[in-house]
Amino acid sequence: MAGNADACEAALRPESDESVLWVSYTRPPEDCLDRLPSVPDDRKTVVDIGGGTRAAAAGTAATPTDGEISVAEPNDLTGLGIAIAEQLRDTDGVHVCFDSITAMLQYVGTSRTYTY
């Protein structure tokens, strides 16, 4: 997982007026946000997929904060699509990293993922 985070961190280096969107199945949103210290808070967003499932397994509560959007079910491609589309619609000049297609395939079949 560290390799995916490193790849996203490297890819999400915007110009001064651009924003970043990190879509993650594998990392808690606060970890993603913390890996981008040079990006102002108002220009970075994480779409956390299945965070409620991770929090329940860890025995903690998953409460989205500023810069976080939660998609509760990891197989909810409609919810994921809406979350991403809203961020892209509301923001010009966005760098996006999707972490990770492999994790997505664990929850959604290849055919549905390809269609998505």
N, C-alpha and C positions, 0 to 999 in steps of 0.2 A: 504494500500500500504506500510506502514512503516514495517509491518511484513515481506513482501516479500523482501524488501531492507535489513532488518536485517538478514534474512536467507541467502541472497546472500553474505552479508558482512562476515558472519560467515563461509560460505563455501569457500570463496575466500581468503584463508590464505595459500599461496604457500610456499614451501621451498625456499631457497635462490636463486636457479637458475630456478625456474618455473615461468610461466606467468599465467595471469588470463584473461578470456573472459566473460564479462557480457552481455547477450543478453536480451534487455529490450523493452517491449511494453509499460511500464507504467511510466518510469522515464526518465527525460532528461539526456543525457549522462554525462553532467558536474556534475550532482548530483551523478551518479554512480562512476565516477572517484574520486570525492571528498571524497567518503565513504571508499576509499582504500588508505589512506595516507602512509601506511607502504610499499606499493608496488611501486617500481620505475616506473616512467612514461613510460619508454621504454618496460615495461613488463605487461602493462595493456591496454586492448582494450574493448570498448563498441560497440556492434552492436545496433544501435538505429533504432527501427522499427516504422514507422509512425511518426517520429519526425516532418516532414514537416506539417503534419496534425495538430499536437499539436501547432506548431509555428504559423500556419495560424489562428487557433482559438484564440491564445493569441495576434495576431497582431505583431509578431516579425519574424525575419528572421532565418531560420535554416541553419547554415553553419557548416559542420563538421570540426573539428580541429584534431590535432594529437591525436591518441588514440581512434578516433571515426570513425565508418563506418555507413553509413546511408542506410537503406532500406526504400524508400519513401512510398510505399504502404503497409499497414498492412496485406493485403491479398496476398502479393507476396511471396509465399513459395519458388519459384524457386530462387528469389533474396536472400532470407534469407538463403537458403541452400548453395548457392554459397559463400555468405559472411562468413558463419561459416566454410565451408570446406576450404576456403583459409586461414583462421586463424589457423585452426588445422593442415593444411598441412605445413605451414611456421614456425610452432613453436613446439618444443618438450616440454613435461611436462606442459600441460595446465590444469588449474582448470576452469571449466565452470559452470555458473549459468544461467538458463533460467527463466526470470521474465516477463511474467507469462503465463502458458498454459491457464488459465482462460481467460485472455485478448485476447489471440490468438483465442480462440473459438468464441469470439464476431465477428471476421472478417472472419474466415474460418470455414466451416462446420465440424462437428465431423468426418465424413467419410474422408474428405481430410486431416484433422489433423492427424488422425490415420495412414493413408497411409504415410504421411510425416514422 
